[in-house]
Amino acid sequence: MDALTLFRIIKNTVIQQSILALAITPILQVDISGEITRFYDQFELCLETEDSAHINSILSDWCSAQTQTDIMGNPSNLTQIIRRLMTTFTLVCKNTLGKSEFLYLMVPASDHFGYALEKAAEYQIEFLRNTFREQSQTMELEIKRLEISKSTFISIAAHELRTPLTLIEGYAMMLQDMEKKNYGKLDRDSLLKGILTGASRLRSIIDDMIDVSIIDNGMLTLNTQPVLLSTIFESLLYEFEEIIKERHQSINIISFPGLNHRIEADPDRLMQVFRNVINNAIKFTPDNGKITINGRLLPGYTEVTITDTGIGIAPENQMHIFEKFGGLGNALLHSSSKSKFKGGGPGLGLSIAKGIIEAHQGTIWVESEGFDEIKCPGSTFHIILPHKQPAKPNSSFSNNPQILHESEW
């Protein structure tokens, strides 16, 4: 019998044994049974035509089916598959065919398997080359973006720091002159207020920079305790009262399920999160706009939504706004005002908010139809917070979990 006839005799056995051999350690992210059958159908054509090129298409498909993780974890993945198929094929031939038949089939089969190994290696090298080329291009673009963000941040940080310093210096010099000229107490109090305002703004910027550094280095610690979201929003409503009046805006808090549900969190840090998000909504919502705080109660979680009638966020920027300096624009157009429409800032508020929420094992994202300063499609920030925080190792909570039961809060 010729090699093709011998192969057809053992083909089904080879396929079944090959499926078992590869199924032990799945290394094909595809339907193994169908793909192995397809491989040996093409292998049969190779024997029939004496042309190994018939298996090129399936080898190319298998190489393309590998994920980047497969490639990075095992660059020779495809050649290992071919070697395992060849080993299985050889064992089936030995156990099924006589010695002369074995040699008669294995001579051409070895040539085709050798070709398959060579071609598999070629495809893998090309795939690796293309993968690394794409990664390099992506990294170059990301580095350029970070460099631009870094340069812009330096410009804006210099501007943001210079403004309060100028205020402090200017009012201090005026106060010095007034001391010499013996002006009244009212003028002196006004100048002292200006100095304190500048110092407060300066401290706020520095605190933001410190918080970003703490979050980046995984050093953020939470002082968790039972918290009512309603209490936080009531405090923030009072805090933003003057700014809202100045901008003729409104903040509406919907009494949603979960507003008065106790959660375990750091109240000061949550205040910081919602302050940053609401302040962002105020800045990017035109005068007479509306901000709505709503939410819902989920199993084990509370979701809070903060919706504005502002200028919206372009889809391509909706992920970047949570990155450090992600909200930065032209430094020359920045305003140090916290309430002015499209007022600037160091661009750290939403990055800090994201870091704090993630430290609480929660998540934050934004939805917006897009950016339009005329139609003002608005934006909705979603914040999901778990009701309980994981017990800290070696803490009293780990030994007495009942302490965390809601009925005892």
C-alpha positions in Angstrom: 0.0 0.0 0.0 1.1 3.5 -0.7 1.6 6.2 2.0 -1.8 7.9 1.3 -3.7 4.6 1.7 -1.8 3.9 5.0 -2.6 7.3 6.3 -6.3 7.0 5.6 -6.3 3.7 7.5 -5.0 5.4 10.7 -6.4 8.9 10.2 -9.3 8.7 12.6 -7.1 7.2 15.3 -4.5 9.9 14.8 -7.1 12.6 15.1 -8.6 11.1 18.3 -5.2 10.6 19.9 -4.0 14.1 18.9 -7.1 15.7 20.4 -6.4 13.8 23.7 -2.7 14.8 23.6 -3.5 18.5 23.1 -6.5 18.6 25.5 -4.3 17.7 28.4 -2.7 21.1 28.2 -4.9 23.3 26.0 -2.6 25.5 23.9 -5.0 26.3 21.1 -7.6 29.1 21.8 -9.9 27.4 19.3 -12.1 24.3 19.0 -9.5 21.6 19.3 -11.5 18.8 17.7 -12.5 20.8 14.6 -9.0 22.2 14.1 -7.2 18.9 14.5 -9.5 17.3 11.9 -8.9 20.3 9.6 -5.1 19.9 10.0 -5.1 16.2 9.1 -7.5 16.9 6.2 -4.8 19.3 4.8 -2.1 16.8 5.8 -3.9 14.2 3.6 -3.7 16.6 0.7 0.0 17.0 1.3 0.5 13.3 1.0 -1.8 13.0 -2.0 -0.1 15.9 -4.0 3.4 15.7 -2.4 3.1 19.4 -1.7 3.5 20.5 1.9 2.1 24.0 1.2 -1.5 22.8 1.8 -1.0 23.2 5.5 0.2 26.8 5.3 -3.3 28.3 5.7 -4.1 26.4 8.9 -0.7 27.1 10.5 -1.3 30.8 9.7 -4.7 30.7 11.3 -3.4 29.0 14.4 -0.6 31.6 14.8 -3.1 34.4 14.4 -5.5 32.8 17.0 -2.8 33.1 19.7 -3.3 35.9 22.1 -0.6 38.4 23.0 -0.5 36.7 26.4 0.2 33.3 24.7 3.0 34.8 22.7 4.6 36.6 25.6 4.3 33.6 27.9 5.4 31.0 25.3 6.9 32.3 22.1 7.4 28.8 20.7 3.8 27.8 21.3 2.9 26.9 17.7 6.0 24.8 17.1 5.2 22.9 20.3 1.8 22.0 18.9 3.4 20.7 15.7 5.9 18.6 17.7 3.2 17.1 19.8 1.2 16.3 16.7 4.2 14.6 15.2 5.0 12.6 18.3 1.4 11.4 18.5 1.4 10.6 14.8 4.5 8.5 15.2 3.2 6.6 18.2 0.0 5.7 16.4 1.9 4.5 13.3 4.2 2.3 15.5 1.2 0.8 17.4 -1.0 0.3 14.3 1.3 -0.5 11.3 3.9 -3.1 10.6 7.6 -2.1 10.4 7.7 -1.8 6.7 4.4 0.1 6.5 5.6 2.3 9.3 8.7 3.3 7.4 6.8 3.7 4.1 4.4 6.2 5.7 6.8 8.0 8.0 9.3 9.0 5.3 6.9 11.4 3.4 5.1 12.3 6.7 8.4 13.3 8.3 9.0 15.6 5.4 5.6 17.3 5.7 6.0 17.6 9.5 9.5 19.1 9.1 8.0 21.6 6.7 5.2 22.4 9.2 7.8 23.0 11.9 9.8 25.3 9.7 6.7 27.2 8.6 5.3 27.4 12.1 8.6 29.0 13.3 8.5 31.4 10.3 4.9 32.5 11.1 5.7 32.9 14.8 8.7 35.1 14.1 6.7 37.3 11.8 3.8 37.4 14.4 6.2 38.3 17.1 7.8 41.0 14.9 4.4 42.5 14.1 3.3 42.3 17.8 6.4 44.1 19.1 6.2 46.6 16.3 2.6 47.4 17.3 3.6 47.5 21.0 6.5 49.9 20.2 4.2 52.2 18.3 1.7 52.2 21.1 4.4 52.8 23.7 5.8 55.7 21.6 2.4 57.3 21.3 1.8 56.9 25.0 5.2 58.3 25.9 4.6 61.3 23.7 1.1 61.8 25.3 2.7 61.6 28.8 5.4 64.0 27.8 2.8 66.5 26.5 0.8 66.0 29.7 3.9 66.5 31.8 4.9 69.6 30.0 1.4 71.0 30.2 1.2 70.1 33.9 4.4 72.0 34.6 3.1 75.1 32.8 -0.3 74.9 34.6 1.2 74.0 38.0 3.5 77.0 37.7 0.5 79.2 36.8 -1.7 77.7 39.6 1.1 78.2 42.2 2.0 81.6 41.0 -1.5 83.0 41.3 -1.9 82.4 45.1 1.7 83.4 45.7 1.1 86.7 43.9 -2.0 87.3 46.0 -0.2 86.6 49.2 2.8 88.8 48.2 0.6 91.6 46.9 -1.7 91.8 49.9 1.3 91.5 52.3 3.0 94.5 50.6 -0.2 96.5 50.7 -0.6 95.6 54.4 3.0 96.7 55.0 2.3 100.1 53.3 -0.9 100.5 55.3 0.9 99.9 58.5 3.2 102.8 57.6 0.3 105.0 56.6 -1.9 104.0 59.6 -5.0 102.9 57.6 -8.1 101.8 59.4 -8.8 98.3 60.7 -11.4 97.5 58.0 -8.8 97.7 55.3 -6.3 95.7 57.2 -8.9 92.9 57.8 -9.7 92.9 54.1 -6.1 92.5 53.1 -5.5 89.7 55.7 -8.5 87.9 54.2 -6.9 88.1 50.8 -3.7 86.6 52.2 -5.5 83.8 53.8 -7.5 83.1 50.6 -4.2 82.9 48.7 -2.7 80.6 51.3 -5.7 78.4 51.3 -5.6 78.0 47.5 -1.9 77.3 47.7 -2.4 74.6 50.3 -5.2 73.0 48.3 -2.9 72.7 45.3 -0.1 71.2 47.4 -2.5 68.8 49.1 -3.7 67.5 45.7 -0.1 66.9 44.6 0.6 65.0 47.8 -2.6 62.9 47.5 -1.6 61.9 43.9 1.8 60.8 45.1 0.3 58.8 48.0 -2.2 57.1 45.7 0.4 56.4 43.0 2.7 54.7 45.6 -0.2 52.7 47.1 0.1 54.4 50.5 -3.4 55.7 50.8 -4.9 54.6 54.1 -8.6 54.8 54.9 -10.1 55.7 58.3 -13.3 53.6 57.7 -16.4 54.0 59.8 -20.2 53.9 59.3 -21.2 56.7 56.9 -24.5 58.1 55.5 -24.2 59.5 52.0 -27.0 61.9 52.9 -24.8 63.5 55.5 -22.0 64.0 53.0 -24.2 65.5 50.4 -25.9 67.8 52.9 -22.4 69.1 54.0 -21.3 69.6 50.4 -24.6 71.4 49.5 -23.8 73.9 52.2 -20.2 74.1 51.1 -21.1 74.9 47.5 -24.0 77.2 48.3 -22.2 80.5 47.5 -20.7 79.2 44.3 -24.1 77.8 43.1 -25.7 81.2 43.8 -22.8 83.0 41.9 -23.3 80.7 38.9 -27.1 80.7 39.1 -27.0 76.9 39.1 -28.9 74.4 41.1 -28.0 71.1 42.8 -30.9 68.7 43.3 -30.4 65.7 45.5 -32.9 62.9 44.7 -34.0 60.8 47.7 -32.9 57.5 46.2 -32.7 54.1 47.9 -29.3 54.0 49.4 -29.0 57.7 50.3 -29.6 56.8 54.0 -28.1 53.4 53.9 -25.0 53.1 56.1 -21.9 52.1 54.3 -18.4 51.5 55.6 -16.1 54.2 54.3 -13.7 57.0 55.1 -16.0 60.0 55.4 -13.3 62.6 54.8 -12.1 60.9 51.7 -15.6 60.4 50.3 -16.2 64.1 50.9 -13.1 64.7 48.8 -14.3 62.5 46.0 -17.8 64.0 45.7 -16.4 67.5 46.2 -14.1 67.0 43.2 -16.8 65.4 41.0 -19.4 68.1 41.9 -16.9 70.9 41.5 -16.0 69.5 38.1 -19.7 69.5 37.2 -20.1 73.1 38.3 -17.1 74.2 36.3 -18.1 72.6 33.0 -21.8 73.5 33.3 -22.8 77.0 32.0 -24.6 79.5 34.2 -28.3 78.5 35.0 -27.4 74.9 34.6 -28.5 72.0 36.8 -26.7 69.3 38.7 -28.6 66.2 39.9 -27.4 63.7 42.4 -29.3 60.4 42.2 -28.5 56.7 42.7 -29.8 53.2 43.5 -29.3 50.4 46.0 -27.6 47.3 44.7 -26.9 44.0 46.4 -23.9 44.8 48.6 -23.3 48.1 46.8 -24.7 51.7 46.5 -24.4 53.5 43.1 -24.4 57.2 43.0 -24.8 59.2 39.8 -24.0 62.9 39.4 -25.5 64.3 36.3 -24.9 67.8 34.9 -26.2 69.9 32.0 -22.8 70.9 31.0 -20.7 70.8 27.8 -20.1 67.1 27.9 -17.0 65.0 27.3 -15.8 63.6 23.9 -15.8 59.8 23.8 -12.0 59.7 23.3 -11.4 61.7 26.4 -13.8 59.8 28.8 -11.0 57.5 30.0 -8.2 60.1 30.0 -10.0 62.5 32.4 -9.3 60.1 35.3 -5.6 60.1 34.6 -3.2 62.5 36.2 -3.2 65.7 34.3 -5.9 64.2 32.1 -8.2 67.2 32.2 -5.5 69.7 31.3 -5.9 72.1 28.4 -4.0 75.1 27.2 -2.2 76.6 30.1 -2.7 80.1 28.7 -6.5 79.6 28.9 -6.5 78.5 32.5 -8.2 80.4 35.3 -7.4 79.7 38.9 -11.0 80.2 39.8 -12.7 77.1 41.3 -16.1 78.2 40.1 -15.7 80.1 36.8 -17.1 78.4 33.7 -14.4 76.1 32.3 -12.0 77.3 35.1 -8.7 75.5 35.1 -6.8 73.7 37.8 -3.8 71.3 38.1 -5.9 68.5 36.5 -5.7 66.2 39.5 -9.2 66.2 41.0 -10.7 63.3 39.1 -7.5 61.3 39.3 -7.6 61.6 43.0 -11.3 60.7 43.1 -10.6 57.5 41.1 -7.8 56.6 43.4 -9.9 57.0 46.5 -12.9 55.1 45.1 -10.6 52.2 44.1 -9.1 52.2 47.5 -12.6 51.7 48.8 -12.9 48.7 46.4 -15.3 50.7 44.3 -15.4 52.0 40.8 -16.0 55.3 38.9 -16.7 56.1 35.3 -18.4 58.7 33.2 -21.0 58.6 30.4 -21.6 61.5 28.0 -23.0 61.8 24.5 -20.1 63.9 23.5 -18.6 67.4 23.7 -20.7 70.3 22.5 -20.5 73.8 24.0 -23.7 74.9 22.2 -26.1 72.0 22.8 -24.6 71.0 26.2 -25.3 67.2 26.2 -24.1 67.0 29.8 -22.3 64.2 31.6 -23.1 61.6 34.2 -20.5 60.3 36.6 -21.2 56.9 38.1 -19.7 55.9 41.5 -20.2 52.5 42.9 -19.3 51.9 46.6 -19.4 48.6 48.5 -21.3 48.6 51.8 -18.5 46.9 53.7 -14.7 47.0 53.4 -12.5 43.9 53.6 -11.3 43.2 57.1 -7.7 44.3 57.6 -5.2 41.5 58.5 -4.5 41.3 62.3 -7.3 43.6 63.1 -10.1 43.1 65.6 -12.5 42.8 62.6 -10.9 39.6 61.5 -11.5 38.0 64.9 -15.0 39.4 65.4 -16.8 39.9 62.1 -20.1 40.6 63.9 -18.7 44.0 64.7 -19.4 44.9 61.1 -23.1 43.8 61.2 -25.4 46.7 60.1 -27.8 46.2 63.0 -25.0 47.2 65.4 -24.1 50.4 63.6 
